[in-house]
Amino acid sequence: MSMHRDPAAPIAPRDKREEAATRLPMDVDTAAHQRFVAAARRYWRGPLFRALHAQASAAPDAGRELVTHRYFAWLERHLQRMKYSGPHGLVAIAERDRETLTRSAPKALPPGLLTLDPALVPPMYYTACDIHQQPGGLLADLGAHVYRAGVSGGVVGAEALHERFAVRVVGSRSVERILDLGCGFGRSTLAFARAAPQAHVDGIDVAASCVTLAARETPPALHDRVAFRQAEATTSGLPSGAYDLVTSTMLLHEMPEAAVRALVAETARLLRPGGRVAHLDFLPPADPVLRLLFEGHARRNNEPYLLDHGRIDIDRTYADAGFTRVDVTPFDEEDGALDVPPRAWRLPWHMIVAQKS
Ligand SMILES: C[S@@+](CC[C@H](N)C(=O)[O-])C[C@H]1O[C@@H](n2cnc3c(N)ncnc32)[C@H](O)[C@@H]1O
């Protein structure tokens, strides 16, 4: 198997953009390390994935044992580790920049833009593992900075993903109040604020580091109609029937089955009659090779609940909670993402949209 870059690879080199997007200052050695990891990841998810997909599709029963599969699996685990951990990993970079990152933290924010809840106890499933192999996870005080740097490239890095989702969900509808669950550092929330220019958008997340970074990075033009709050999504404490649209991006797969069921009930409580819920998340692919890689991804990326979501009977769960018209559709996060055979390894994005009776 050749280790040279496939000149026909459709994934464009993104070094400069990736580096700029981390927004963490790097010395020369650290930048070289991160560039190496990014380049190796492009090889892993492009040419190596395509070779594996072709080989394993031709020998379905032997896919797991293929040497190419073992390389793929090893690289997935260890490139992710190298990105975050060690002297040149993102956690160390953020730590070296701690003073600057925390100095700007108390920046005065307009009243109502950020509400923290220091008494909030995060659920045990959330604290029990370093999800995505990010040491300390998002509860660490610099967690959101590290997370933002980490997602600037790779399988969740499609640039327009959030905008595509928000525009598709909102369409030409008139929406006045939107709630974004598990808002992270605000990418999903701000995408909805832009897609629905008349709407007020609330973003909630259990991690203080996330909502704080989200509020700080909200452009002043959106200050009067966006608000971030530290809250747990299944027990949000927000008023019943207050929202036209409740949404989440990449939240459900981080929750165990029982928590997803509780979340569906909570969204039904929060929506007005006729309001809609729209989730963007992952469901198991039908292609057996992609399914093998998806299941392996759960272990290799520290995603202990990734497969729980696929076990839920979505129609029944939403119907039991008072929803009608549940639509589950594959989502193309960028042009060509749903091509067969796939051009690159990607997570199996799906939109789940339902209307409250
Ligand atoms: C993968 S991130 C996605 C963030 C954001 N929606 C985006 O698309 O960039 C998942 C987020 O969900 C949050 N989260 C996980 N479980 C949660 C819960 N039970 N309640 C609220 N937030 C939660 C995490 O803190 C994290 O910020």
The ligand as an SDF file (V2000), in Angstrom:
LIG
                    3D

 27 29  0  0  0  0  0  0  0  0999 V2000
  -20.3970   17.8180   20.0050 C   0  0  0  0  0  0  0  0  0  0  0  0
  -20.8230   19.2500   20.9080 S   0  0  0  0  0  0  0  0  0  0  0  0
  -21.8020   20.1530   19.7210 C   0  0  0  0  0  0  0  0  0  0  0  0
  -21.8460   21.6310   20.0220 C   0  0  0  0  0  0  0  0  0  0  0  0
  -22.6520   22.4930   19.0350 C   0  0  0  0  0  0  0  0  0  0  0  0
  -24.0590   22.0880   18.9890 N   0  0  0  0  0  0  0  0  0  0  0  0
  -22.0520   22.4510   17.6550 C   0  0  0  0  0  0  0  0  0  0  0  0
  -22.6750   21.9070   16.7450 O   0  0  0  0  0  0  0  0  0  0  0  0
  -20.9410   22.9990   17.4770 O   0  0  0  0  0  0  0  0  0  0  0  0
  -22.0430   18.6320   22.0460 C   0  0  0  0  0  0  0  0  0  0  0  0
  -22.3560   19.6430   23.1340 C   0  0  0  0  0  0  0  0  0  0  0  0
  -23.4290   19.1240   23.9070 O   0  0  0  0  0  0  0  0  0  0  0  0
  -23.1890   19.4620   25.2560 C   0  0  0  0  0  0  0  0  0  0  0  0
  -23.9580   18.5180   26.0940 N   0  0  0  0  0  0  0  0  0  0  0  0
  -23.7770   17.1840   26.2350 C   0  0  0  0  0  0  0  0  0  0  0  0
  -24.6940   16.6540   27.0620 N   0  0  0  0  0  0  0  0  0  0  0  0
  -25.4780   17.6900   27.4430 C   0  0  0  0  0  0  0  0  0  0  0  0
  -26.6200   17.7850   28.2870 C   0  0  0  0  0  0  0  0  0  0  0  0
  -27.1180   16.7180   28.8990 N   0  0  0  0  0  0  0  0  0  0  0  0
  -27.1980   19.0010   28.4620 N   0  0  0  0  0  0  0  0  0  0  0  0
  -26.6840   20.0990   27.8400 C   0  0  0  0  0  0  0  0  0  0  0  0
  -25.6040   20.0730   27.0430 N   0  0  0  0  0  0  0  0  0  0  0  0
  -25.0190   18.8820   26.8420 C   0  0  0  0  0  0  0  0  0  0  0  0
  -21.6920   19.3580   25.4170 C   0  0  0  0  0  0  0  0  0  0  0  0
  -21.2400   20.0940   26.5190 O   0  0  0  0  0  0  0  0  0  0  0  0
  -21.2110   19.9060   24.0700 C   0  0  0  0  0  0  0  0  0  0  0  0
  -20.9690   21.2790   24.1300 O   0  0  0  0  0  0  0  0  0  0  0  0
  1  2  1  0
  2  3  1  0
  2 10  1  0
  3  4  1  0
  4  5  1  0
  5  6  1  0
  5  7  1  0
  7  8  2  0
  7  9  1  0
 10 11  1  0
 11 12  1  0
 11 26  1  0
 12 13  1  0
 13 14  1  0
 13 24  1  0
 14 15  1  0
 14 23  1  0
 15 16  2  0
 16 17  1  0
 17 18  1  0
 17 23  2  0
 18 19  1  0
 18 20  2  0
 20 21  1  0
 21 22  2  0
 22 23  1  0
 24 25  1  0
 24 26  1  0
 26 27  1  0
M  CHG  2   2   1   9  -1
M  END
$$$$
